[in-house]
Amino acid sequence: MSFAVSPEMRALLDRVEEKMESVVYPLEDLARASFERALPALLEARTKLREEGLFAPHMPKELGGMGLSFLEHARMSEILGRSPIGHFVFNCAAPDAGNMELLLKHGSEAQKARFLAPLVRGEIRSCFSMTEPERAGSNPTWLETRAEREGDEYVITGRKWFTTAGHLADFAIVMAVTDPDAPPHRRASMILVPCDAPGFTHVRRIPIMGDEGYGWASHSEILYDHVRVPVENRIGAEGAGFLLAQERLGPGRIHHCMRWLGIGERCLDLLCKRAVARELSPGRTLAEEQTIRHWIAESRAELDAARLYVYATADKIDREDAASARVEISSIKFYVAGVLQRVMDRAIQVHGALGITDDTPLAWFYRHERGARIYDGPDEVHKDTVAKHVLRPYLR
């Protein structure tokens, strides 16, 4: 197995790094302070990158994307992850990225024309409504939201929350029960719902450790009150919602891991810069302390190990498919999330009081990425999946 970078890919990654320096990082402070105030400049940056062919790297070229393989996207995604706005500006941020992939593979031609094509072009935004306040997010087969069929329409009723980017989104992909009497994994379907449909109500943006967010950088509570949509808005077969969710969330989990690697590298970079610059007394810096050196060494080793594991998983998806890499996906989901948590915490600790202010990106990263061990399946669920696989030969 080789992860060597071709000259062409190296040139592309160098170009992406240059755009991060010239386009993305200059907007970062404004975006962290107020995504709403930064939005016009961010949209201008998106337009510039789209015109230069640096847009939607995970989508086919014929749709306006860059046509990268999963492993190639992994390499690029790590660079984008170094900034909280990197993936948004290059139009490969969650939940849009996963929704694009879902529609590309399972959407009808009409759905692709109405929802996918403008999403890839960056003309509209989307959200994904699955998690519910009264149901455990770790059990996606147990949902309250109903989609009852009446003639050629579905009538959707229910409440969702932690619908990322639900604020100001143009459409939602809703997971709703279409047949409560079916087996657990065949009860739900995925349905496209325009956010201007009657009965769709954006209840609130949920504050994350005090940060309410705005637009794409927010998480919403949504009420579906007898929302009517045509049956042709269903993605795939009726009752296929669980299978589609697993197919969508698998690659989506790798997208997160790719991004976490970038965040981890940014945190380690800030840690090292702080260590060599901060004096404890005249002429004596933090970098001379053994504990700090050990943190740097541990962070470097953990990030490098996590990167190789993510690359190996992405390579397996390219060679086979996401279903074949199910155990690897669960493994990297909890492992890389843990590495990220440790590296972030060390970086904050080295910065002292400065680390918990918004004068650096560290506090923003911690607020929004502490959830890494919760969203898209909590650590405990993924560890259970891996353990069952490891134990299987012993139980025969």
C-alpha positions, 0 to 999 in steps of 0.5 A: 500500500503506497500513499505517495503523492503524484507530481500533479497532486502535489502541485494541486495541494501546493495551490490549495495551500497558497489559496488558504494563505491568500484567501481563507486565513485573512477572513478567519478572524472576522468569521470567528467573530461573526459568521453573519458579518463575514458571509459576504466576503466568504461568498465572494471567496467561494465565487473566486475559487469556483472560477478557478476550478477549486470547488467541490473537490469530491464531486465529478468534474461534469457537475462542476467539481474537481473529481478527486478520488477519496484519498486525494480528497483526504489529502486536500481536506486536511489542508482545508481543515486547518481553518474553521472556514476552509471547507465552507469556502471550497464548498465541501463542508458538512452537511452539504458534502454528504448530501451531495454524495447521497444525491449523486448516487441515489437521487433521481434525474429530477432531484439532481437537476433541482437540488444537486446541481445548484448545491454543487455550484454553491448557489443553494445550501442544504441541511440534514434532519435526522436527530430528534430531541426525544430519541437517542441519536445513537439509535437511528431506527427509533424515530418519532417523525412520521411521513404519512402518505396521502395520495401522491404526497407525504405529510411530514410531522415531527421535531428535529434538532442539531440539524446542522446548517438548518438556519437559512438552508434552502432544502432539508433531507429529512429522515422520517418513518413511512411504515411504523409496522415494518422491521426496524431497519425498513421503517424510515425513508429519506425525503427532500423538503424545501425549507420554504414549504408551509409547515417547515418552521425554524425554531431556533439556533441551538447555542453550542457552549454559548455560541449560537452561530449563524447560517452554515456555522450553526445547529438548528431545531426544526419543526415539521408541522404537516409539511406536504411534499410530493412522493417523488421527493423521496430519495430511493425506495420507501423504507430505505432510509436507514441503509441510505443513512449508513451509506451517507454517514460512512463517508461523512465520518471520513470527511470529519476525520480528514478535517480533524487532522487539519485542525490537529495540525493547526493546534500543534503549530500554534502550540509550538509557536507559543512554546518557543515564544513564551518566556517563563523568566528572562531567557527561559521558554516553555519549549525548554520544559520537559512536559511541553516537549513530551506533549509535542512529541506525543501530538506529532506521533498521534497525528501521524498515526491517525493520518496513516489510518485515515489514508488507509481507510480512504484507499480501501473505499477507493479500491472497494466501497464504503460498506467494505470499510465499515469497521475501519470507518468506525475505528478512525471515527473514535480514534481520530476524535480522541487524538484531536481532543488531546492535541487541542487540550494540550495546545490550550494548556500551553497557551494558558489563559490566552487559550480559552479566549477568542484571540486564537482559533483554539477556543472556537475549535474546542467549542465546536469540535468537542462534539467530535466524540458525539456526532455521527455516532458516539465513541461508545457505539463505534467501539462496540462495532469494532469490538464485535468484529474483533471478537467474531472469530473467537465466538465461532 
